[in-house]
Amino acid sequence: MSAVAATSVGQPVADLELSRAWLVDPAGGREGPGEIIVTNGVLEAVNWLEGDEAAGVDERGVVVAPAFTDLHAHFREPGNEAAETIATGTAAAAHGGFGTVCLMPNTDPPVDGREGMARLDSVVAGLSSPVRVLAYGAVTARSAGEELAPLGELADAGVVGYSDDGSPVRSAAVLRSALLYGGMLGLPVVDHPEDLGLTSGAEAHEGLVATVLGLRGWPAAAEAAAVGRDLAVLADVLADEPRARLHLTHVSTAPALDLIRSAKAARLPVTCDIAPHHLALSDEWLAGSRRWAWEAVDSVGRARDPWTDGSLVAAPFDSSLRVNPPLRSPEDAAACLAALLDGTADAVATDHAPHTSVDKDVEFGLAANGISGIETALGLLIAGVDAGRLPLLRAIEAMTLGASRVLGDRIGPGSGLVEGEQATLVVFDRADSWEVSPTNLLSLGKNSPLLGLELPGRVLLTIVDGQFAYRDRSLDA
C-alpha cells in the first residue's frame, strides 16, 4: 500500500495505490489478484493480474472490494442519543467497512412525515463523515400501526422505502394499502415478520435451551405465520398494482425461509435479508456456548447438545444476546446459511441496534432487544468464509449487490470496481484480526456478545465517494 496523502475523515483521497491485493468485484462477478490506483478520489485503474504477476497473491491477504451497504440499522437520533447518534453511527459504520447505511424510522419522534426527514437531512448535512445516510419512512403514523403515514409526502422527501420495524405491520388491511401505494410510488415495504399473538412475553427461541434456562419460548411459527400472511397479501395486491414489492427483514427460521423460497419460485416480487448474528450464532450462546453455529451441528445437520459436549464455556443469560427475532437453533442458522448460498436471501443486513448499559445490563428478560453489530458483521461473515461455509465473493455480494437488488439505484453507485467513478471501497486484511472491545468499538453501543473475542478481517480503509471515511491506526506504523 502506498503512502496515503490524506488521512482525516472527509478529506479526499489524493493518491492511493494498492498492488498485489485480492480484488472482489460483485457487479462483475469476478475476484482475483490485482491492483487499483486512486487519484484525486477517482478509481483511475483496476488491473487484474495473471500468470507470474499473480503468483503468491490469494484471498487470505489484503482484500479490496466495494464498500458495503447496510439495509437495516438504528442510529437512535433523535430520542436516544445516549445509545447512538448519527455521527457515532456513521463512524462505526465506516469502521465496519460500510459506505452506505439505511436507517429505520423508529426514532422518537419517528420519521413518519416530511418533518422527520428534514430533521434527519439537517443532521446529515453537518457530518464530517462521507458515509451515505439513507432512511426509511414509517408505514403508519407514529409507527403505531393504525393508519397509514403520508407515504407520498415521504417519497417526495427522499425515503428509500417504508417500514414499521421494531414492530410488524399489524393489520393485513394496512399492509395491503401500503403495498399498493408503495408500488405506485416505486418503493418497497419492509416488514418485520412477527405474529405478536404468538410472542407475547417471549424471551428466547422456543426449544431445548429456553426450556433448560427457564425462559419463555418464542416459536418459529410466529415468524412463519407472519411471512405467510405477508406473502398472501402481496399476491393479492399484484392484481391491482403489479409494481408492489415486499422486503422481509432479519428472517431467521427455516420454515419462513422455505415460504420465501417457494414465493420466489412463483415469481412473487419479494426479497429478504438475514442478520449476521443469525448466521453465525445460535441460541446455545444463551447457555454459555461460544462456538459458531456451523460448529454446533453434526455431519447430518442435527444440533449437538451443548450440555454434553463441553461447549459451555461462558456464563449463561448474557443480556447482550437478547435480540428480536431471537437467536435461533443451530438448524435454523444452517438454514439461513443455505438461503444465503442459494439466493433465497438477497442480502445480509446488520440490524445494528445499539443500547445503553442502563437498558442492557439488567436481567435477561428485562433487557432491550438488539446487538450492536455494524462493526462486527464483516468478521462474522469472514469467520464463515474461513470455515469453508461461505465463498468470499458471495459474502461480499450479499453486503453490496444484495442491497441494490432490494432498493435499486437509490443507494447510489459503488457495487462494483468501476474505473472512472469516485472510489467507494473497503480494504481489509483477512490475515489479521482485531479484538472486539468497548475501546475498539466506535459505536456508543457496547452491547455485543462478541466482547473479548478476536474476529478475522481487520478493516484498514473505508473510502466513500473519493473521501476517507475510516483509516486504521495500524497504517501509521
N, C-alpha and C positions, 0 to 999 in steps of 0.2 A: 504494500500500500504506500503510495507516495505521500509526501507531506501534505497536510490539509491546510489550505491557505486561510480559511476562516473557521472558527470553532464555536462561536456563540450561536445559541438558538435564534433562528430567524434571519441569520446572515446568509448571503448567497454562497454557493459552493463555487469558488473561483477556479480551482484546478484540482482534479482528483483522478488518479489512475489506479485501477485495481487490475493486477496482472496475475495470471495463473490461479484464478479463482474458479469455483464451480458455479456456473450461471444456471438459473432456473427461470424459464420464460413460459408461464402458464398459457398466455394468449397464443403463443406459437406451438405449444405442446412439446417443448424441447428443453433439455437440460444437458449440460456437459461442460468440459473445460473451456475457459475463455477469459477475456479481459474486457474491461469497459473504460472509457475515458469520458469524464465530465468536465466541460469547460464553460465557465460563466453560467453555471446552473443547468446547462443543456446536456443531455446524453448524446455526446458527439459521435461516439463509436462503440459498437458492440461487435467484438471479434471472437468468433468461435475457433478454438484451437483443435487441430487434428494431427495425427501422426506423432512424430518425435516431439513436436511442440507441446503436446498434451500429456506426455509421459510424466507420471508422478502426481498428477492432479486428479483428485477424486472427490466424491461428495461428502467426505468426512472432514474436510478442511473448511476454509472460508467460503461461504455461500453468498451469492448476490442474487436478489430476487426483487420483484416489485414490492413496495411497502404494502402492508396488509390493510384490509378494510374490516372493521368490526361492525356487524349488522345490529348489535344489541348491547348497549352499555348504559349505565346510570351514573351521571356525574353530580346528582343531588342538588345542584344550584338552579333555582332558588329553593330555600326552605330548610336545607340541612347542610349548610356549608362546612360544618364541623366534620362531616364524613367525607366530603369531596367538593371541590369547586371545579369549574370548567378549566381553570388554569392548572390545577394539580392533576386533573384527569387527563388533560392533553399531554402533560409531561410524562405521566405514567404510560399513556398510550404509545408515545414515541419510544420510551424505554422498552416496550414490548414489541417494537417493530411496526406499529400501526401508523399509517399516514392519514387514515380517514376513520372517523367514528360516527355512528348513527345513534343518537341519544333517544331514549324512551321518554315519553312526555309526563310520567307520573311524578313530577316535582310538586312543590307546594308554593304557589298555585301551579296547577298543571298547564301544559301547553295545549289549551283547548280553544284557542282563538287567535286572532291577529295580534293581540296584545302580548300573548305569551311568546310568539315568535319574534316580535320586535324586541322584547326584553332579552331573549337569547342572542339575537343578532348584535345587539349593543354590546353584550359582554364579549362575544367572539371578536368583534371589531377591535377590541382593546388588547387582545392577546399578542404576546411576542412570538408564540409558537406558530409555525406554519401548518400544523396538523389541521386537516379539514374537519369541521364540525357540522354535521347534518342532523336533522331532527325529524322525528315522527310527530304527528299531531294526534291528539286523543280521538278515539272513536266517538265517545259520548261526552257530553258536557260535564265538567268537573271529574271526568273519569268515573262517574257514579253509576254508569250502566243503564240509565233510564231513558235518556233522549239523546239523539244524535248531536254531536258538536257541529259547528258550521264548517262542513267539510270543504265546500268550495272556497270559503274565505281562507282556510288553512292551506289549500292548494295554491292559491294566489300568493300566500306568504312564503311559500317555498318548502313545505314539508315533503318528505320523500315517501310517506305512507301514513297509515293510521293504525294506532294500537292503544288498547287499554291495559298494556302489560302491567303485571302486578296482580291483575285480575283478568279473568276471561271476559269476552263479550257475553254477558249473562243471558240475554234474550236472543233467541233464534230470529225473532222478527227484526230486532235492531241489527243483528249481523247481516240479515238479508238486505236491509236498506243500505247498510254501509258498503256491502259488496256492489250493489247497484250503482251507488253514487261514486264509489271508488273506481269502478270500471269506466264510467263516463268521464272521470277526471284523469284517468290513466295512472292511478296509484293503487298499490296493493293494500289489503287489510291484513295486518299481522296479529294473529291471535295466540294467546297463552292458553293452551288446551287443558282445561281442568274442569271437571264436574264438581262444583262446590258442595253438592249434596253428599258426595262420597268422601270428601276430605275434611269435613268439619272436625276440628280438634286433632287432626292427624299430625304426627311428629316425624315419622320416618317411614321409609318404604315398607309395605306390609310383607313380612317374610320372617325367616328364622332370626335374623339379627334383631329386628324390632321386638319379636316375642321374647327372646332371651334377655334383652335390655329393659323390657317392660315399657316400651314406647308404643304409643298409639299408632296403628298401621295406616298407611296411605296406599290404597290399592292401585295397581297398574290399570285397573278398569276405569279409574277416574280420568285418566288421560285418553284411553282408547275410546271411551264413550263420548268425550268432547270432540275428539278428532272425527269420529263417525258423524256426529251432528254437523260439524262444520263442513265436511265434505258433501253431505246430503244437501245442505243449504246452498253450497256453491253450485252443485249440479243443477239445482232448480233455478238458480239465478241466471245461469248461462243462456237459457231460452230467451230471456228478456235483454240481457246485456252480455254479449259474448266476450267483452273486454275485461270482465271481472277477474280478479286474481286474488288468491288466498295464500298467505305465508304462515306456516305454523312454526312457532319458535320454541327452542330448547326441548325438542321432542326427546324422550328418554326411555321409552319402553318398546320391547319387541312387538307387542300387539298393535300399538299405534303406528309403528314404522311399517308393519305389514299392510295396514289400511292405506297408508300413503303410497306405498309401492304399487298396490292394486289401482289406486286412483290415477297414478301417473301412467300406468299401462293402459288405462281407459282414456288417456289424454285430457284429464282434467287439469286446468291451469293452477296447479298447487305446487308450492316449493316448501322446503323446511330446512331448519338448521339444527345443529347439535352443539351443546356446550362442551368445552374441553374436559371439564370435570366429570361429565357423564361418559366420556370415552375412556378416561384413564383411571378413575376412582370408582369404587363400589361401596355399597352400604356396610361392608365389613370394616371399613375405616372407622365407623362409629364405635365398633367394639375394640379398636386399637390396632388393627392391621395397618401396615404401611407398604404393602406391595401393590403394584399396578394391577388394574382389573384383568388384563390378559394373563397375568400370572396366577389369578385366582380361579381359573377353570382348568379342568383336566383335559386329557387328549381327545375326549369325545364331547367337550363343551359343557360339562356339568360343573357347577360351583363346588370348590373344595370347602371343607369345614374348617374355618379358621381356629376353632377351639381345639381341634385335634392335630393340626399340622404345624403348630408352633409359630404361626404368623402374627400372633397378637403381641406387639412389642411396645405399644403406647397406651396411655390411659384412655379409657372409654369416655364417651359423652363430650368430646371436643365440640364446643358450640360453633366453632368456625365451619363445621361440616353441615350445619343446618342450612338447607337451601331449598328453593321451590322451583321446579319439582325436586323431590329428594334424590339423594344418591340411590341408585337402583342396585339390583342384584348383579353379580358378575355376568350372568347370562344376558341381562339387558344391556350391559356395557358392551358385550361382544356383538349384540345385535346392532348397537349404534355404530360400532366399527365396521360391520358388514354393510350397513346402509351407506356409510361414507365411501366405502370401496366400490359399491355397485351403482352409486349415483342417486339412490333414493334420497339421501341427504345432500342438499345442494351446497351447503356451506357449514363452516364452523364459526360460531359466534360466542363471544366470551360470557355474556350476561354478567359483565363486571358490576358487582354490587357492593361497594364499599360501605362499611358501617363504623360507628364509633365504638370504643370499648364499652361505653355505657349500654349500648344496645346488643353487644355480643358476649361480653364476659359475664354471663348470667347462666342460670340453669338451662340445660339444653332445650327444653320445651318452651322456654320463655324467650329464647334468643331470636333476633330478627333473622329472616331468611336472606342468605346471599354470601357469596365468596368474592373477595377482591381478586379478580382473575385476569385483568388485561395484561399484566406484566409476566404472567406465568403460562399463558396459553401456548406460546411457541415451544417452551420447554416440555410441556406435556405431550405435544404432538411429536416433537423430536424424540422423546423417550419411546414413543410407539414406533417411530422410524428406526431407531437404534435396535429395537427388539425384533425388527423384521416383520412387523404387523401392518405397516403403512408405507407405501412408496413416498419418497420425498416430494416428487412432483405433485402427487395427489394432495399431500398435506398443504403445500403452498397454494395449489389451485383452490382448495377449499377456503382459504383465507384471503383470496384475491378475486379470481373469476367467479367464485360462488356468489359473492355479493353482487356482481354485475348481473348475474342471472336472475337475481331477486329484484333489484332496483333499477337495472338498466343503466343508461348513461347519466343518471342523476348523481352517481358517486364520483363522476369526473374521470379523467384519463389515469392510466397507471397500472393496468392489469397485465402489462407486458413490458418487455425491454425493447423500446422503440427508439431508434435513432432519430434525432431532431426534436424530440419532445423534452420538456423540462423534466429533469430527473426526479423520479419518485421511487426511492429504492430503500431496501433494508439490506444491511450487510451483517451477517452473523457467523460466528465461529463454532462449527459443530464439534471441533476437537477440544473446546474449552467449556467450562461450566461456571455457574455462579450460585452463591448461596442465597436462598430466599430468606431474608431477614427484615425486621422493621426498618433498619437503616438503609438497606438496599432497595426497598420498595419506595418508589416516588409517590405513589398514591397515599392520600391521607388514611385510607382504609387499610389497616394491617391485618384484617380478618381473613387470613389464609391458612388452610390446613397444611400447607407446604412449608411453613416456617421451620428453619433448621435443616431443610433438605437441599441438596445440590441438584440443580437442573441443567441439562445439557443445552448447548446453543446460546452462547453469550452474544447479545446484540452489541455490535460495535458502532454502527452508524445507522441512523434513520434520516433520510432526506425526502423532503416533500416539496414539490413544485420548485425544485432547484435550490432549496434552502435547507440548512441544517435544522433538524428537529431534535436529534439526540446524538451525542458523541460520547462513547465510553471512555472513562478516565484512564483505562489501560493504554490508550493510544498516546497518552502524554509521556509514557516511559521512554 
